[in-house]
Amino acid sequence: MPAPEKPAWWQVMIGGALMTIGVLIFVPSGLCSAFLGLGALVTLVAAPSNLIQMVQENWLFFLSIVAVAAGGCGLYFLGLRIGSRDR
């Protein structure tokens, strides 16, 4: 069985760029959603009756942050796939 070929230089460059952009998007949005989740836990412990109100006010924000984090994660794995020949 022949050894797999090395990826072309442009594949490595595009893969590296996509991975970098993915990490730069994923990390801040992941931290933001983690802080929002931590705030929900603190609200649950401090005043359980306010949790439903907080969820009603912030569900769209949380959903958009999770979508952005998923997009950043997708860019990272797309770059990982483009930059390597092992498919």
N, C-alpha and C positions, 0 to 999 in steps of 0.2 A: 504494500500500500504506500503510495507516494506521500511525502510530507506535505502538509497544507501550505499553500502559497502565503507569502506575507501580503497584507493589504496594501493597496496603493497609497502613496503619500497623501493624496487629496482625501482619501477615505479616513485616514488617521486624523488629518486636520479638521475635517468636518465633524467627525465623531467627537474629537476633543472639544470643539467649540460647542456642540450641542450638550455635551456632558457638563461643561462649565456653566452654560446658561441655565440648564436644568437645576444644578445645585444652587445657583444664585437666586432662582425663583423658589425652589422647594424649601430651603432653610428658613428664610424669613416668614413665609406663609405657614410653614409647619409650626414655628415658634408662636406665631400669632394665634393659631387655632389651639395650641397647647395652653396658652395663657387664658384664652376664652373658656376652655374646658376646666381649667383650674378655678377660674372665677365662678363657674357653675357649681363646682364642688363646694367651694367656700360658701356660696349662697345657699346650697342645700343644707349645709351644717348650721349656718347662722340663722337663716330664716326660710324654712322650707316652703312657706306660703308664697314667698316672692319668686320661687324658681319658675313657676308657670308663666308669670309676667315677664321674667327675663328671657325665657325661651321664645315667647311670643314676640318680643321686641327685637331679638338678635338672631333669629333662625336664618334669615336671608343673608346676613353678614357671615355667619358661620358656614353656610352652604357655599357661598362664593369663595371664601378662603380655602375650603377643602377642595373645591374645583381647581383653583389656581395651584394648590399644592400637588394635586394629581397630575396637572399639566406639566409641572416642573419635574415630577418623578418620571412621567412619560418621556419627556425630552432627554433626561439622563439615560434611561434604558435604550432609547432610540440611538443616541450617540454611542452607547456601548456596543450596540449591535452593528452599527455602520462601521465603527472603527476596528472591528475584528472580523476575520474570515471564518471563524468557527460558527457556522450558522446551523 
